[in-house]
Amino acid sequence: MVTFVKRMYVKCIIIVFPLFPGLFACSQPDSHADIKKKLAEDVINETLRTWEAYVTYAWGADELLPLSRQYRNWYDEPMYISLIDAYSTLKIMGLEDESTRIEQFVADTISFDKDIYVKAVETDSTLWYGAANKYTGEIIKEHDVTLWDAFLPLVLISSGDSDRAAKIVYTWDKLWNKHSLLPMGYNFHRDEITNPPYYLNPELIESAYYMYHYTNDTLYLNMLKQYWADIKEYCRADIAYTHIEKINIITKEQADQMSTFFFAETLKYFYLAFPGSEVHPENFVFNTEAHPYRKEHFDSKELVKMLGL
């Protein structure tokens, strides 16, 4: 009798497995490709949500004010900055209806035949990276750096200096993780925030993207995932994204402004990093606002002439 029961038990197990093959299967973690695909889809959805808010509340203006649902222009007349900055990002993401609308608006409506004053150049008394006075060459041993300096690793990795690039990215990443965002100004010697707002800047995101692109090290992918999660947690508002007044305050109060480079650069670099887009530094050059130019379209002779070489 005991032998019979054992045999029946074995037969039941044999029958159950073919009928329900996944019943006892262990779930498998998502691959990096799956993770990047989900993140890319999330970036597209957030870009589209933010763009629709601009279309609804600020169409044709320079900037959307995301909390008051108003808009502002940089000068007496609009320069259409958000439209221009968002275009290449929407195009790369495959949002054809949205990018086509911009093309039509530019062709049919916009005219730059205007006599208005615009600010074209910003200067200060120090070298961009703050290491030396540009007038005397004197090395500044203790100095503040700005969030814009987080762009330096991109320059280094692009020129083949991967070691220095990695060290600098790691330093900025530690600062990001300390505050969950980056301040506009910081003094590493005193470990002190000197300018506490965050304006949705892309510089560290951009550098991490280039590091990931050139090294394929998932360390940088994980950095980008964290930056995206933090921006969504603290900067995401009901209709779009906002600046943060002071990142060193726990509440991280939102400010009623959204920089146009959030469309042009921040969202674009997140998207480029996550799906492995065909738009990358091997076949495109990105200008300082992350607008891509295909290399094969360059005329090398004309470039030499324009650069005065």
C-alpha positions as MATLAB code, in Angstrom:
seq = 'MVTFVKRMYVKCIIIVFPLFPGLFACSQPDSHADIKKKLAEDVINETLRTWEAYVTYAWGADELLPLSRQYRNWYDEPMYISLIDAYSTLKIMGLEDESTRIEQFVADTISFDKDIYVKAVETDSTLWYGAANKYTGEIIKEHDVTLWDAFLPLVLISSGDSDRAAKIVYTWDKLWNKHSLLPMGYNFHRDEITNPPYYLNPELIESAYYMYHYTNDTLYLNMLKQYWADIKEYCRADIAYTHIEKINIITKEQADQMSTFFFAETLKYFYLAFPGSEVHPENFVFNTEAHPYRKEHFDSKELVKMLGL';
ca = [
       0.000    0.000    0.000;
       2.820    2.355    0.846;
       4.495    1.622   -2.474;
       1.276    2.422   -4.345;
       0.927    5.820   -2.674;
       4.497    6.754   -3.597;
       3.927    5.825   -7.212;
       0.717    7.860   -7.386;
       2.529   10.864   -5.916;
       5.245   10.683   -8.548;
       2.689   10.422  -11.346;
       0.869   13.527  -10.081;
       4.091   15.558  -10.117;
       4.876   14.430  -13.641;
       1.420   15.488  -14.816;
       1.417   18.886  -13.056;
       4.682   20.186  -14.521;
       3.721   19.896  -18.203;
       0.372   21.552  -17.537;
       1.799   24.439  -15.492;
       5.436   24.864  -16.557;
       5.815   28.254  -14.834;
       4.216   27.228  -11.547;
       7.488   26.424   -9.778;
       9.792   28.539  -11.933;
      11.986   31.187  -10.304;
      11.553   34.734  -11.567;
      14.576   36.045  -13.473;
      15.934   39.564  -12.920;
      15.553   41.991  -15.788;
      18.535   42.227  -18.118;
      20.310   45.548  -18.658;
      18.534   45.780  -22.015;
      15.138   45.391  -20.320;
      16.017   47.944  -17.677;
      17.217   50.464  -20.266;
      14.092   49.938  -22.364;
      11.806   50.619  -19.388;
      13.798   53.678  -18.396;
      13.753   54.995  -21.967;
       9.971   54.564  -22.114;
       9.651   56.423  -18.821;
      11.803   59.302  -20.118;
       9.678   59.511  -23.286;
       6.464   59.576  -21.254;
       7.788   62.303  -18.955;
       9.074   64.321  -21.902;
       5.712   64.106  -23.613;
       3.873   65.047  -20.411;
       6.120   68.087  -19.946;
       5.890   69.096  -23.606;
       2.099   68.937  -23.534;
       2.141   71.255  -20.528;
       4.268   73.729  -22.489;
       1.905   73.512  -25.472;
      -1.114   74.052  -23.223;
       0.158   76.884  -21.043;
       3.107   78.517  -22.833;
       2.983   77.782  -26.558;
       5.261   80.203  -28.445;
       6.767   81.648  -25.265;
      10.336   81.180  -24.100;
       9.660   79.357  -20.842;
       6.861   77.514  -19.088;
       6.305   78.422  -15.425;
       5.260   74.982  -14.189;
       3.743   75.833  -10.810;
       1.659   78.879  -11.735;
       0.926   77.433  -15.200;
       1.969   80.720  -16.772;
       4.872   81.640  -19.037;
       7.645   84.186  -19.382;
       9.793   85.548  -22.194;
      13.442   86.441  -21.839;
      13.022   89.782  -23.607;
      10.227   92.066  -24.750;
       9.455   89.626  -27.534;
       9.724   85.836  -27.425;
      12.798   84.079  -28.788;
      10.890   80.752  -28.959;
      13.662   79.098  -26.949;
      11.652   76.167  -25.573;
      10.397   75.328  -29.051;
      13.884   75.310  -30.527;
      15.454   73.484  -27.590;
      12.804   70.776  -27.504;
      12.823   70.030  -31.229;
      15.802   67.675  -31.564;
      14.876   65.826  -28.372;
      11.335   65.176  -29.589;
      12.679   64.144  -32.990;
      15.207   61.690  -31.568;
      12.534   60.155  -29.350;
      10.358   59.489  -32.383;
       7.637   61.943  -31.346;
       6.879   62.913  -34.922;
       3.588   64.744  -34.399;
       5.181   67.010  -31.828;
       8.368   67.705  -33.811;
       6.408   68.287  -37.033;
       4.280   70.883  -35.263;
       7.457   72.789  -34.378;
       8.693   72.591  -37.969;
       5.428   74.033  -39.244;
       5.387   76.773  -36.610;
       8.948   77.822  -37.449;
       8.246   77.826  -41.198;
       4.889   79.622  -41.045;
       5.066   81.887  -38.010;
       8.505   82.684  -36.647;
      10.470   85.651  -37.936;
      13.822   86.754  -36.586;
      13.740   90.015  -38.503;
      13.515   92.008  -35.269;
      15.472   94.864  -33.771;
      15.815   93.847  -30.121;
      18.688   93.662  -27.644;
      19.748   90.168  -26.592;
      22.482   89.042  -24.238;
      24.935   86.928  -26.218;
      27.970   86.378  -23.959;
      28.491   85.793  -20.245;
      31.871   86.518  -18.631;
      33.395   86.459  -15.184;
      36.817   87.067  -13.663;
      37.987   83.450  -13.493;
      38.787   80.630  -15.866;
      35.783   78.415  -16.609;
      37.021   75.551  -14.433;
      38.075   77.937  -11.692;
      41.647   76.634  -11.400;
      43.469   79.865  -12.300;
      42.845   83.542  -12.793;
      42.622   84.037  -16.549;
      44.303   87.470  -16.368;
      47.326   86.640  -14.172;
      47.611   82.866  -14.543;
      47.786   82.603  -10.760;
      46.673   79.193   -9.470;
      43.712   79.431   -7.129;
      44.310   76.807   -4.448;
      40.918   77.115   -2.821;
      38.011   78.018   -5.034;
      34.376   77.381   -5.637;
      33.310   75.196   -8.519;
      30.007   75.363  -10.314;
      27.735   72.641  -11.545;
      28.909   73.528  -15.058;
      32.332   72.114  -14.102;
      30.749   68.647  -14.004;
      31.028   68.853  -17.797;
      34.813   68.331  -17.602;
      34.751   64.480  -17.521;
      33.025   64.530  -20.898;
      35.934   66.482  -22.341;
      38.474   64.139  -20.765;
      36.862   60.842  -21.776;
      36.315   62.146  -25.309;
      40.045   62.875  -25.559;
      41.013   59.445  -24.202;
      41.830   60.393  -20.603;
      39.545   57.852  -18.968;
      41.307   57.708  -15.573;
      40.952   61.395  -14.765;
      37.435   61.418  -16.171;
      36.413   58.518  -13.928;
      37.869   60.156  -10.807;
      36.091   63.450  -11.425;
      32.756   61.803  -12.210;
      33.091   59.772   -9.002;
      33.674   62.972   -7.002;
      30.595   64.684   -8.452;
      28.550   61.512   -8.017;
      29.392   61.430   -4.302;
      28.196   65.028   -4.005;
      24.964   64.180   -5.848;
      24.282   61.219   -3.558;
      24.967   63.347   -0.492;
      22.185   65.790   -1.426;
      20.143   63.778   -3.983;
      20.733   66.638   -6.476;
      23.631   68.994   -7.254;
      24.044   72.603   -6.065;
      24.970   75.304   -8.550;
      28.057   76.148   -6.495;
      30.292   74.136   -4.157;
      33.623   74.425   -2.367;
      35.210   70.993   -2.071;
      38.024   72.274    0.161;
      35.546   73.409    2.802;
      32.921   70.760    1.920;
      30.416   73.594    1.680;
      27.556   74.541   -0.628;
      28.109   78.068   -1.919;
      25.095   78.321   -4.260;
      22.239   75.993   -3.253;
      19.716   75.931   -6.153;
      19.414   73.183   -8.754;
      18.183   74.330  -12.169;
      17.600   70.912  -13.810;
      21.153   71.054  -15.154;
      22.465   68.286  -17.419;
      26.251   68.496  -16.923;
      26.815   65.486  -14.660;
      24.157   63.514  -16.529;
      25.930   64.353  -19.776;
      29.326   63.265  -18.420;
      27.892   60.023  -17.026;
      26.305   59.324  -20.409;
      29.632   59.745  -22.214;
      31.393   57.584  -19.601;
      28.830   54.841  -20.079;
      28.984   55.141  -23.855;
      32.774   54.843  -24.064;
      33.344   52.274  -21.277;
      30.086   50.277  -21.257;
      30.560   50.072  -17.481;
      27.184   49.610  -15.774;
      28.490   51.742  -12.902;
      27.579   54.782  -14.998;
      24.221   53.336  -16.012;
      23.410   52.944  -12.319;
      24.454   56.541  -11.720;
      22.075   57.713  -14.443;
      19.248   55.607  -13.030;
      19.752   57.256   -9.644;
      19.872   60.779  -11.107;
      16.648   60.149  -13.019;
      14.922   58.784   -9.899;
      16.019   61.785   -7.805;
      14.952   64.359  -10.380;
      11.555   62.694  -10.610;
      11.221   62.610   -6.831;
      12.122   66.233   -6.136;
      11.627   68.220   -9.349;
       8.514   66.603  -10.810;
       5.436   68.808  -10.483;
       1.822   68.291  -11.506;
       2.365   69.290  -15.131;
       6.139   69.474  -15.689;
       9.456   69.847  -13.820;
      10.794   72.667  -11.661;
      13.946   74.191  -10.262;
      14.767   73.520   -6.609;
      15.414   76.571   -4.433;
      17.838   74.979   -1.962;
      18.972   71.388   -2.307;
      20.444   71.370    1.206;
      17.011   71.836    2.764;
      15.192   68.556    3.424;
      11.946   69.770    1.869;
      13.737   70.829   -1.347;
      11.141   73.483   -2.139;
      10.218   73.748   -5.796;
      10.571   77.023   -7.692;
       8.241   78.200  -10.450;
      10.689   77.871  -13.330;
      11.849   75.245  -15.825;
      15.013   75.949  -17.814;
      14.706   75.352  -21.540;
      17.843   73.193  -21.523;
      15.835   70.621  -19.588;
      14.156   69.882  -22.931;
      17.317   70.200  -25.006;
      19.887   68.447  -22.845;
      18.773   66.792  -19.611;
      15.934   64.720  -21.033;
      17.879   63.962  -24.216;
      20.959   62.575  -22.442;
      18.831   60.368  -20.211;
      17.097   58.984  -23.275;
      20.313   58.465  -25.239;
      21.887   56.569  -22.343;
      18.995   54.222  -21.722;
      17.970   52.694  -25.085;
      21.277   52.633  -26.949;
      20.006   55.022  -29.624;
      21.644   55.191  -33.059;
      22.332   58.832  -32.226;
      25.692   58.721  -30.434;
      29.133   60.391  -30.495;
      30.484   58.094  -33.206;
      28.163   59.467  -35.857;
      26.968   62.772  -34.395;
      28.507   65.879  -32.865;
      26.478   67.524  -30.109;
      26.688   71.259  -29.607;
      26.569   72.840  -26.157;
      22.779   72.594  -26.100;
      22.951   68.896  -27.135;
      21.563   69.493  -30.620;
      23.035   66.754  -32.844;
      24.800   67.235  -36.168;
      25.515   64.175  -38.310;
      29.246   63.883  -39.014;
      28.831   62.553  -42.541;
      27.219   65.850  -43.528;
      30.303   67.862  -42.582;
      32.449   69.344  -45.311;
      35.993   68.923  -43.965;
      37.455   71.632  -46.206;
      34.794   74.107  -45.179;
      35.323   73.237  -41.493;
      39.039   73.963  -41.760;
      38.259   77.293  -43.378;
      35.631   78.276  -40.806;
      37.897   77.314  -37.911;
      40.751   79.327  -39.373;
      43.104   76.336  -39.463;
];
